[in-house]
Amino acid sequence: MVDQISRNSGGCMTDGAEAVWAARRALMEGAPLTFERLAQACRLNASALERTARRGGWKVSGVAQGLSRGERIGRLKDRLLEKAERIQLDPDEDQPGADKAVSELSSSVSTLLKIFETTRDEDEARERQISSDANIADLLDKLDRKIVELARHLAERMAGEGVFPGGDSDHLT
């Protein structure tokens, strides 16, 4: 796309302009909205954009705030829990919209549980991999120490028998 834009503009596109268009394309194609990407697409300073958003009380996504997936799921879980507690504190089922609120909450909780299961499976796999890597590293460390020990033993034996590098190999037993 950048090449097409460059050709349409006579091929005089600078690296900066290409980066701007690349950021715009990324946003249009669904890349996560971050301060850096938005700032680049709008030719703004990312830290100035972030300060303006903070001062203005903008509602900023967890991705733009740099939160991890687990942190974002935690925030969502907290919000859903607060909604459930509000419904529980005021259980008047005759209130207009009460059934809809309960239905929406139920649907949100189901979605969250699916996300949580997927994330937990990924986290468990990551933990197993880390554990496996640690076990392999421990095994390799033991193997390395054993090789060094055997090499020292062989060197002592060879020295005791008078066998030296480049020497007569008849002394090896």
C-alpha positions as CSV (number, residue, x, y, z in Angstrom):
1,M,0.0,0.0,0.0
2,V,2.8,2.4,0.9
3,D,4.4,1.7,-2.5
4,Q,1.1,2.5,-4.2
5,I,0.7,5.7,-2.3
6,S,4.3,6.6,-3.1
7,R,3.7,5.9,-6.8
8,N,0.5,8.0,-6.7
9,S,2.4,10.9,-5.2
10,G,5.1,10.8,-7.9
11,G,7.4,8.5,-5.9
12,C,8.7,11.4,-3.7
13,M,7.5,9.9,-0.4
14,T,10.0,10.3,2.4
15,D,10.7,7.7,5.1
16,G,8.7,9.8,7.6
17,A,5.7,9.9,5.3
18,E,6.0,6.2,4.7
19,A,6.0,5.5,8.4
20,V,2.9,7.7,8.8
21,W,1.0,5.9,6.1
22,A,2.2,2.5,7.5
23,A,0.7,3.5,11.0
24,R,-2.5,4.6,9.4
25,R,-2.8,1.4,7.4
26,A,-2.0,-0.7,10.6
27,L,-4.9,1.1,12.4
28,M,-7.3,0.6,9.6
29,E,-6.4,-3.1,9.4
30,G,-7.1,-3.6,13.1
31,A,-3.8,-3.3,14.8
32,P,-4.1,-2.4,18.5
33,L,-4.5,1.3,19.1
34,T,-1.5,2.5,21.1
35,F,-0.4,6.1,21.8
36,E,2.7,5.5,19.7
37,R,0.8,4.2,16.6
38,L,-1.9,6.9,16.9
39,A,0.7,9.7,17.3
40,Q,2.6,8.4,14.3
41,A,-0.5,8.2,12.2
42,C,-1.4,11.8,13.2
43,R,2.2,13.2,13.1
44,L,2.1,14.0,16.8
45,N,4.4,13.4,19.7
46,A,3.4,10.2,21.5
47,S,4.2,11.5,25.0
48,A,2.3,14.8,24.3
49,L,-0.7,12.8,23.1
50,E,-0.6,10.6,26.2
51,R,-0.4,13.7,28.5
52,T,-3.3,15.3,26.7
53,A,-5.3,12.1,27.1
54,R,-4.5,11.9,30.8
55,R,-5.4,15.5,31.5
56,G,-8.6,15.3,29.4
57,G,-9.7,12.1,31.2
58,W,-9.9,10.2,27.9
59,K,-11.1,6.6,28.1
60,V,-8.1,4.7,27.0
61,S,-8.0,1.0,26.3
62,G,-5.8,-1.4,28.3
63,V,-3.7,-2.1,25.2
64,A,-3.0,1.6,24.8
65,Q,-2.1,1.8,28.4
66,G,0.4,-1.0,27.9
67,L,-1.4,-3.5,30.1
68,S,-0.7,-7.2,29.6
69,R,-3.5,-9.6,28.5
70,G,-3.7,-10.9,32.1
71,E,-4.0,-7.4,33.5
72,R,-6.8,-6.5,31.0
73,I,-8.7,-9.7,31.9
74,G,-8.3,-8.8,35.5
75,R,-9.8,-5.3,34.9
76,L,-12.7,-6.8,33.1
77,K,-13.3,-9.3,35.8
78,D,-13.3,-6.5,38.4
79,R,-15.8,-4.5,36.4
80,L,-18.1,-7.5,36.0
81,L,-17.9,-8.3,39.7
82,E,-18.9,-4.7,40.5
83,K,-21.9,-5.0,38.2
84,A,-22.9,-8.3,39.8
85,E,-22.6,-6.8,43.3
86,R,-24.8,-3.8,42.3
87,I,-27.5,-6.1,41.0
88,Q,-27.2,-8.2,44.1
89,L,-27.5,-5.2,46.4
90,D,-30.6,-4.0,44.5
91,P,-32.4,-7.2,43.5
92,D,-35.7,-5.5,42.6
93,E,-36.7,-7.6,39.7
94,D,-39.6,-5.2,38.9
95,Q,-37.2,-2.4,38.0
96,P,-37.2,-1.5,34.3
97,G,-34.3,-3.2,32.5
98,A,-33.4,-5.5,35.4
99,D,-33.9,-8.7,33.3
100,K,-31.7,-7.2,30.5
101,A,-29.0,-6.2,33.0
102,V,-28.9,-9.7,34.4
103,S,-28.9,-11.2,30.9
104,E,-26.0,-9.0,29.8
105,L,-24.1,-9.7,32.9
106,S,-24.6,-13.5,32.5
107,S,-23.4,-13.2,28.9
108,S,-20.4,-11.2,29.9
109,V,-19.4,-13.7,32.6
110,S,-19.7,-16.6,30.1
111,T,-17.4,-14.8,27.7
112,L,-15.0,-13.9,30.5
113,L,-14.9,-17.6,31.6
114,K,-14.1,-18.7,28.0
115,I,-11.3,-16.1,27.8
116,F,-10.0,-17.1,31.2
117,E,-9.9,-20.8,30.3
118,T,-8.0,-20.0,27.1
119,T,-5.6,-17.8,29.0
120,R,-5.1,-20.3,31.8
121,D,-4.3,-23.0,29.3
122,E,-1.7,-20.8,27.6
123,D,-0.3,-19.8,31.0
124,E,-0.1,-23.4,32.2
125,A,1.7,-24.4,28.9
126,R,4.1,-21.5,29.4
127,E,4.8,-22.5,33.0
128,R,5.4,-26.1,31.9
129,Q,7.8,-24.9,29.3
130,I,9.6,-22.8,31.8
131,S,9.9,-25.7,34.2
132,S,11.0,-28.0,31.4
133,D,13.6,-25.5,30.3
134,A,14.9,-25.2,33.9
135,N,15.1,-29.0,34.2
136,I,17.1,-29.2,30.9
137,A,19.4,-26.4,32.0
138,D,20.0,-28.2,35.3
139,L,20.7,-31.4,33.5
140,L,23.1,-29.7,31.1
141,D,24.9,-28.0,34.0
142,K,25.3,-31.4,35.8
143,L,26.6,-32.9,32.5
144,D,29.0,-30.0,32.1
145,R,30.4,-30.5,35.6
146,K,30.8,-34.3,35.0
147,I,32.7,-33.7,31.8
148,V,35.0,-31.3,33.6
149,E,35.5,-33.8,36.4
150,L,36.3,-36.6,33.9
151,A,38.7,-34.3,32.0
152,R,40.5,-33.4,35.2
153,H,40.7,-37.1,36.2
154,L,42.1,-38.0,32.8
155,A,44.6,-35.2,32.9
156,E,45.8,-36.3,36.3
157,R,46.1,-39.9,35.2
158,M,47.9,-38.9,32.0
159,A,50.3,-36.7,34.0
160,G,50.9,-39.5,36.6
161,E,51.8,-41.9,33.8
162,G,54.0,-39.4,32.1
163,V,51.8,-39.0,29.0
164,F,51.8,-35.4,27.7
165,P,50.2,-33.8,24.6
166,G,52.3,-34.6,21.6
167,G,54.1,-37.3,23.6
168,D,54.3,-41.0,23.1
169,S,50.9,-42.6,23.0
170,D,52.2,-46.0,24.1
171,H,51.8,-44.9,27.8
172,L,48.0,-44.8,27.5
173,T,46.2,-47.8,29.1
